[in-house]
């Protein structure tokens, strides 16, 4: 008999299917489509013991969590694992969402722990009383009572600097935060900043007054009937809904002028409440406030609460944490996805353990780079380019196994006159490499380590501005070498370059076998990881510190590149794309600096899998071994002064058997 087809109780509305985030759609269809909404079942206060929205990530460890009873309700205090470098920590008060009906003291602990650690501040969550047991304005009054208590007692009882004070909230908690901002301003209590996630700003909003209430009326998470259900429970008296406490958009001119000056507002593109958030942002700006407004694409109302199932939710949370951390004196680069989500940054990506170093060197490398494998004598060649003096390492392998040759425990090491950053073998020129050194192109002798300079590209007066980094050889034996913009690199990673910096100064060059030199690209922060597709029709180039991987059409005969396009964007996740190789199927295997991983991407740019190692800074990859299906990876020491893992294995060599044959690294034909 045919299987009966059942219709979900609350299927996604057809109007949102083409626009909604695919991760949200998959999770909703699997776990939420057959469940009744809260407004469709009889009220039961036990529902507060469960997450208001499924799909949230767990909290991360903090130094201490403390509950403090304020009489009618309590607050919860989260203390960071690490204290700020100077002075006492600031304090950030967070008001949970839930329509003034759902949620509670446990509702948003996961977010609070991430803020505490990333901003090195004390976070206070408020367990304000809720409807239907307590109607407006009880929740607002509790929120103000908690705020005043922290302001008056924070220094002595929480150990915080109340001159570093921020507030925020999600959904209805954003409503409370906006109310606090206005009231505190009138009373002369200084607040440095406010963070609002998908806030309720106008409890009189409807489809005639607000566009999103019309176009997103059937969006999941918060359709119109559900929002009206919340209002009916907390604000049963319709006159209260226009009260400026319940609808901060109606605050007086005096209240807006007195309110907090710096505000971050996060909105969902498909959220019912989007329009009121946008109107509030515009009104704040009209009073001279500094407002950062970000609209997250494809997501409905509950985006912040679904960081276990949606990558875009993690981006939103990282943006919030970064904003808060910067306001408390940290730099944007201090907030990383890997610290916020230590068990895996990207959702649904298989994580494969690559393990510990394959070869632990007697002295770890500062920056291991440019591994290349020579099948003729089964040797692995790589450099430590930042050691002083720089070193070339040559390691003898067993041609049958790809392991260390019998009796070999360490590489042969040559001290170099100049820092070589990348090297390749020369065709029909044994014991000789074409290399990029910090300032140009040269020939390196494998036996002596002597460098013969062929072309100085970066003059002495520019060497504090630029240096060479990585490179590649194309199938016609031409040498490509990419530069670093030293100053741009110093700002610390993807998305950290100041907006007024201008075009980065790094360039990409092609050095041909006839000795001619051609500038092929400009505008790079850190040129890295060149690779080509199996058919040699596409060239890939990493800009590591920018977090970008580009693809170009490649003309084999002329060596020209065209049709530049963004292939992979890592700016909103983690790991900087460093050294890279391709396999015969066209997949890219990329060492992701700062992530402990080599990541694999399909020819279409889809993230397929991660290989996780015990070194944070995986630097460069090459294929080798008897079947050319094993990755050898050079790594770098973690030299950060505040590094968390004192047992990091950076500076050693790693190996991973992929089982798919890799594309060869060609030899220079000059």
Secondary structure, DSSP 4 states (H G I P E B T S, - for coil): -PPPP---TTPPPGGGTTTS-HHHHHHHHHHTTTSPPGGGS---GGGGGS-SSS-PPPP---SEEEEEE-SSSEEEEEE-SS--SSSSEEEEEEE--STTTS--TTTTHHHHHHHHHHHT-EEEEE----TTTS-TTHHHHHHHHHHHHHHHHIIIII-EEEEEEEEEEETHHHHHHHHHHHHHHHTT----EEEEES----TT--TTT-HHHHHTTT-TTS-HHHHHHHHHHH--SGGGGGSTTT-GGG--HHHHHHS-SEEEEEEETT-TTHHHHHHHHHHHHHTT-EEEEEEETT--GGGGG-TTT-HHHHHHHHHHHHHHHHHTT--GGG--HHHHTTT-SSTT-EEEEEES-SB--SS--SBEEEEEEETTTTEEEEEETTSSS-EEEEEEB-TTTSSBPTT--S-EEEE-SS-EEEEEEBTT-TTEEEEEETTEEEEEETTT--EEEEEE-S-GGGTTTEEEEEEEE-TT--EEEEEEEHHHHTT-STT-S-TTS-S--EEEEEE-TTS-EEEEEEEESBEEEEEE-TTS-EEEEEETTTTEEEEEEE-TTT--EEEEEEEEE-TTSS-EEEEEEEBTTS-EEEEEETTTEEEEE-TT--EEEEEEES-SEEEEEEEESTTS-EEEEEEE----TT-S-TT--TTSEEEEE-SSPBPPPPPB--
